[in-house]
Amino acid sequence: MKPSDLMQALAVVVIWGFNFVVIKVAVTEIPPLALTALRFACVALLVAPFFRPTRAQFSSIAVLAVVLGFGHFGMLFIGLRGADAATTALMIQLGIPFSVILSTLLFADSLGRVRILGMALAFSGAALLAGEPEGGTPLALLSLLVSAFCWAWANVLIKRHSEIHPLTIIGWMSLLAIPILVAASWLFESGQWDAIQAARWRAWAALGYIVLGSSIVAYYLWYRLIARLSINQVAPFSLLAPLIGVAAGILILDEAFTLYKAIGGTLTIAGVGLIELRQARRRRLALTPDP
């Protein structure tokens, strides 16, 4: 990996790591579903006019608007409203073992002992995090589980439609998710307009970071790295994002570093790391020609 690629990979995980803190700041002032709708409106405005899907691709992106737009991002924002940033950064890593489960069910992918052990460690760590008295409300933790599962589901859908340009997915998924999120906000939230009008500068700065930094710059750099390099070189960097998220939550938001976070976080990251290492080995073997 060239130094420029290394710097880009580190930039992405730093942006994603701090994103948990930034979202936490924003959802304390604007209801989460309304904030998610605002985020997607900004992303769609900046991206959708320049990357248009074909008619055949439209239905696939519409499904992603539900699964990724509402299921992952909407539930993530709801989760961060009731859980601290450090816990969220760790819980959302369950998307990796959920991806393994979905691959097994949908593609008849064999699990193997190493990945089973990784999933057991990851879910055990998540159970400890969920048991922390101050970690988050039951609704928030359930929302984070749904968010992690929908992230894994969205990856399966995107894998099936790899011919669609990533920025086309980002822009038009955002556009199609807006009415879903607006309707959900109208049904389940109140005082959205008043909250938006009363929001302070830091909420708008946070929204700018979420839109430009996390949604556009980070994903663009990440997809470019995956296009140029092997997944085995790029994927391990994603394990740094939750560590940065935990550190940022503790140092910036003054969240408590408890024994639950220490043990639960270690188990979760260790489990996800085992899964990633095993999958990297499987990819290497698949690319190695037979003698």
Buried (B, 14 or more C-beta within 10 A) or exposed (E): BEEEBEEBBEBBBBBBBBBBBBBBBBBBBBBBBBBBBBBBBBBBEBBBEEBEBEEEBEEBBBBBBBBBBBBBBBBBBBBBBBBBBBBBBBBBBBBBBBBBBBBEEEEEBEBEEBBBBBBBBBBBBBEBBBEBEEBBEEEBBBBBBBBBBBBBBBBBBBEEBEEBEBBBBBBBBBBBBBEBBBEBBEEEBEEBEEBBEEBEEEBBEBBEBBBBBBBBBBBBBBBBBBEEBBEBBBBBBBBBBBBBBBBBBBEBBEBEBBEBBEBBBBBBBBBBBBBBBBBBEBBEEEEEEEE
